[in-house]
Amino acid sequence: MYELVCLARHLGARLATQASKDELVALMRSVATFVMDRQGVVKGFDPVVSRELPYAIKKHGTIHTNVRPITMQYFASSNVKTQLESELRYDERVVRFANVKLADRLSHMSEYTKPESLAK
């Protein structure tokens, strides 16, 4: 299981708030579809309110001072994780990202218990 922490660009006050939300939803949908198309499972998303960065980040020829953080938990092979990182590296909506390995297997997750119907 992995957790993707992604800082998505914030379109700013000059554009409509709805446009910024639509872009964020499109990014989350494309990342989830990418994982699921490769036999991965998306556990969930946790979008966070827009934040000001402690320092400016230059990415794709633009200086970013505000971002919209997103976290996504997913189950996939290490090859899928590597492919996802390659895709995100060139996505103009993404300012920064990091993948964190949470567990090797689903059974290694502390809150996981095998359903009784499968325990037999």
N, C-alpha and C positions, 0 to 999 in steps of 0.2 A: 504494500500500500504506500502510496506517495501523496504528498501534499504539495500543490503548486501554489506559490505565492507570486502574484503578478501585480505589477504597478502599471495600470492602464493610463494612457494620457487623458487629461482633462481638457475639454474643449474651451473652457473658460466662460466668462460672463458675456463675451461678445456674441456667442452663439446661444441659441435657445437651449434651455435646460433639457427639453425633451430630446433634442438631437444628441446630447451627451449621453443620456440614458439609453437611447436606441443603439448608439455605438457600443456601449458597455454590454448590453444584452446580446448584440451581434457577436462580440468577442467571446463571451461566455458560451454562446451556442456553437460557435466554430470550434472552440477548444474541446467542448464536450463531444461534439460530433466526430472530431479527429480521433479521440480516445475510443469511442464506442465503435467506430468503423474498423478498428484494429483489435476487436474482441476484448476491449477494456470495459470497465464498469465505473461510472461516475457516482460517487457516494453523495456528494453535495457541494454547493457553493456557499460562500459567505462574503457577499459584497460589503464593503465598508464605505462610510461617508468620505467624500473628497477630503484630501489632506494637503496641507502645504508642506513641501519638502524642506528639510533643514538647510539644504544647499541645492543649487540648480544643477540639473542633469541635462547634458546635450545628447540627443539621440535622433537619428534620422534627419539631421540638419536643423533640428528645432531645439530650443532651450526650454526645458520643462521646469516649472516651479510648483505646480500642483499636480497631483495624481489621484486616481481612484483605485485603491487597493482591492484585490480580489484574492480569495483563497479557494482552492478546489481540492477535495480529497478524491482520489481515484485508485482503482486497482488495475494494474497493467504490467506487462513485461518490461524489462529494462530497455529492450529495443524500442518499444513504443515511447518510453520516456525520452530516449535519445532523439527520436524522430520529432517528438513534440517540441523539444528544446530547439531543434533546427528550424522548425516552422516559426516559433515565437521570436527567434533571433531576427527574422526579416519582416515581421509584422509591424507596420508603422503605428498601430494602436498600442503597442507594448513598449513601455519605457525601460523596465527592468523585470526580471523574473528569477525565481529560484525554485528548484525541486528539492524536497526533503523526504527522505525515506523514513516512513513511520514504522513499518514492520516488513519482515520477509514474507510472511504468510498471514492469511486471515486469522488463523488460529492463534497467532502471536499477539493479536490485539487483546488488551486486557478486558474489554467489555463484551467480547465475543463469547457466546455460548452456543453449542451445537443444538439446533432444534430437536425436540424429543422425537419427532417423526423420523429424523435421520440418525438418531443415536442407536437405533436397534441394529 
